[in-house]
Amino acid sequence: MGIEIMANMKQHKLGWIGIGRMGYAMAERLAKAGCDISVWNRTQSKAEPLVKSGAKVVDNLSDLAGCDIVFTMVSTGKDVKEVLFGASGVTSKRGAPKIVVDSTSISLEESAEIRGKLAEKNIQFLAAPVSGNAKVIKANKLTVVASGPKAAFDAVSPYLDAIGRGSSYVGEGELSRIAKICHNVMLGVVIQNLCEITVLAEKAGMQRHAFLDFLNKSVMGSMFTAYKSPALANLDFHVTFTPQLLLKDIDLGLSSGRTYGVPMPTTSAARDQVQTLIGHGYDQDFSQLILQQAKAAGIELKSENVDMGDGL
Ligand SMILES: NC(=O)c1ccc[n+]([C@@H]2O[C@H](COP(=O)([O-])OP(=O)(O)OC[C@H]3O[C@@H](n4cnc5c(N)ncnc54)[C@H](OP(=O)(O)O)[C@@H]3O)[C@@H](O)[C@H]2O)c1
């Protein structure tokens, strides 16, 4: 059975562009799943350790032109355009890939522009943003939301599934970018509410970790509440996502709400809290919302120094 899975995973020649925090962990999973994968990174030394997992490292982007499917995971939309269409980009020579899959967090407009340019070259485009960070990928919990031609999704989904916990197809065009914005809006609303109720529990006399332990075991607990609980109990605010980036995504959500005529009252309230957090100069992790909430409730929080695992 193992051999059969390996054979299927070798059905397409894969290329991967961008071996950063996310790209490394994602490409590593494909290599370890037995895929025929060649990787390119601007800073080649970062890609070299992937050889031990079975990946090939190539010197030039054009070396990936013969691949069936090329994945991109770089920083911004401008960077995606550069690696695809730049002077030495992967589509600059003959023999371009059949499908490009982009997981970089980029705007709808940039995504549509890239789709249009690839279509001129007869290349199908799958917009495939992700939920999770590098630690989540290692724990096999990354999820992918994809949009674009259904046939392209069907060809690519075994590889997306091998990268994480599974992939969801939400339709044509740039719909997955909207799904990702909705996802990050929920992140803002949930963290603000989680901070409110945790401060309420503490002010009423509970220890934060004891309350969060109950919540996480309940039907209201989620992978997110469990994953964030150690930070809220121990006031560990090393950055996983900044308040500025969260505000940007909430604003994208509210703007989409206006475009489609959808009221988003809880999102608007959460936005004000995140804006206030930034105005007060909190610049570490967005979970510092708990400090702001405690101040508003007239209490001072102390680290509880408890081991709650990593919640994953
Ligand atoms: N980190 C997260 O938790 C997370 C979660 C979900 C989504 N995302 C999104 O995923 C994307 C990647 O995030 P990351 O955390 O992996 O970032 P990262 O560690 O900074 O990696 C960025 C990668 O892009 C490459 N790159 C950037 N500009 C380039 C250019 N002009 N030409 C060629 N390569 C270029 C970098 O190459 P070098 O190595 O040469 O610099 C590096 O491989 C971002 O859009 C981010 O918003 C991140």
PDBQT file of the ligand as one rigid body, heavy atoms in Angstrom, charges set to zero:
ROOT
HETATM    1  N1  LIG A 401       4.416  32.667   8.709  1.00  0.00    +0.000 N 
HETATM    2  C1  LIG A 401       3.138  32.408   8.869  1.00  0.00    +0.000 C 
HETATM    3  O1  LIG A 401       2.679  32.046   9.953  1.00  0.00    +0.000 OA
HETATM    4  C2  LIG A 401       2.201  32.505   7.692  1.00  0.00    +0.000 A 
HETATM    5  C3  LIG A 401       0.933  31.920   7.792  1.00  0.00    +0.000 A 
HETATM    6  C4  LIG A 401       0.061  31.970   6.682  1.00  0.00    +0.000 A 
HETATM    7  C5  LIG A 401       0.485  32.642   5.534  1.00  0.00    +0.000 A 
HETATM    8  N2  LIG A 401       1.725  33.242   5.487  1.00  0.00    +0.000 N 
HETATM    9  C6  LIG A 401       2.115  33.924   4.243  1.00  0.00    +0.000 C 
HETATM   10  O2  LIG A 401       3.000  33.058   3.556  1.00  0.00    +0.000 OA
HETATM   11  C7  LIG A 401       3.965  33.822   2.817  1.00  0.00    +0.000 C 
HETATM   12  C8  LIG A 401       5.376  33.380   3.222  1.00  0.00    +0.000 C 
HETATM   13  O3  LIG A 401       5.532  33.590   4.605  1.00  0.00    +0.000 OA
HETATM   14  P1  LIG A 401       6.865  33.114   5.370  1.00  0.00    +0.000 P 
HETATM   15  O4  LIG A 401       6.552  33.277   6.824  1.00  0.00    +0.000 OA
HETATM   16  O5  LIG A 401       7.333  31.798   4.849  1.00  0.00    +0.000 OA
HETATM   17  O6  LIG A 401       7.898  34.244   4.897  1.00  0.00    +0.000 OA
HETATM   18  P2  LIG A 401       9.495  34.195   4.877  1.00  0.00    +0.000 P 
HETATM   19  O7  LIG A 401      10.025  33.218   5.872  1.00  0.00    +0.000 OA
HETATM   20  O8  LIG A 401       9.928  35.615   4.983  1.00  0.00    +0.000 OA
HETATM   21  O9  LIG A 401       9.862  33.629   3.421  1.00  0.00    +0.000 OA
HETATM   22  C9  LIG A 401       9.662  34.374   2.262  1.00  0.00    +0.000 C 
HETATM   23  C10 LIG A 401      10.186  33.600   1.082  1.00  0.00    +0.000 C 
HETATM   24  O10 LIG A 401       9.947  34.350  -0.100  1.00  0.00    +0.000 OA
HETATM   25  C11 LIG A 401      11.182  34.494  -0.819  1.00  0.00    +0.000 C 
HETATM   26  N3  LIG A 401      11.137  35.765  -1.552  1.00  0.00    +0.000 N 
HETATM   27  C12 LIG A 401      10.678  36.954  -1.108  1.00  0.00    +0.000 A 
HETATM   28  N4  LIG A 401      10.758  37.883  -2.074  1.00  0.00    +0.000 NA
HETATM   29  C13 LIG A 401      11.254  37.245  -3.162  1.00  0.00    +0.000 A 
HETATM   30  C14 LIG A 401      11.556  37.679  -4.479  1.00  0.00    +0.000 A 
HETATM   31  N5  LIG A 401      11.351  38.936  -4.883  1.00  0.00    +0.000 N 
HETATM   32  N6  LIG A 401      12.069  36.776  -5.334  1.00  0.00    +0.000 NA
HETATM   33  C15 LIG A 401      12.269  35.491  -4.940  1.00  0.00    +0.000 A 
HETATM   34  N7  LIG A 401      12.000  35.028  -3.711  1.00  0.00    +0.000 NA
HETATM   35  C16 LIG A 401      11.498  35.905  -2.828  1.00  0.00    +0.000 A 
HETATM   36  C17 LIG A 401      12.241  34.440   0.239  1.00  0.00    +0.000 C 
HETATM   37  O11 LIG A 401      13.507  34.154  -0.329  1.00  0.00    +0.000 OA
HETATM   38  P3  LIG A 401      14.856  34.387   0.527  1.00  0.00    +0.000 P 
HETATM   39  O12 LIG A 401      14.999  33.182   1.397  1.00  0.00    +0.000 OA
HETATM   40  O13 LIG A 401      15.918  34.518  -0.479  1.00  0.00    +0.000 OA
HETATM   41  O14 LIG A 401      14.666  35.660   1.321  1.00  0.00    +0.000 OA
HETATM   42  C18 LIG A 401      11.689  33.326   1.126  1.00  0.00    +0.000 C 
HETATM   43  O15 LIG A 401      11.936  32.062   0.546  1.00  0.00    +0.000 OA
HETATM   44  C19 LIG A 401       3.647  35.283   3.109  1.00  0.00    +0.000 C 
HETATM   45  O16 LIG A 401       2.831  35.792   2.101  1.00  0.00    +0.000 OA
HETATM   46  C20 LIG A 401       2.885  35.221   4.442  1.00  0.00    +0.000 C 
HETATM   47  O17 LIG A 401       2.028  36.335   4.604  1.00  0.00    +0.000 OA
HETATM   48  C21 LIG A 401       2.593  33.153   6.519  1.00  0.00    +0.000 A 
ENDROOT
TORSDOF 0
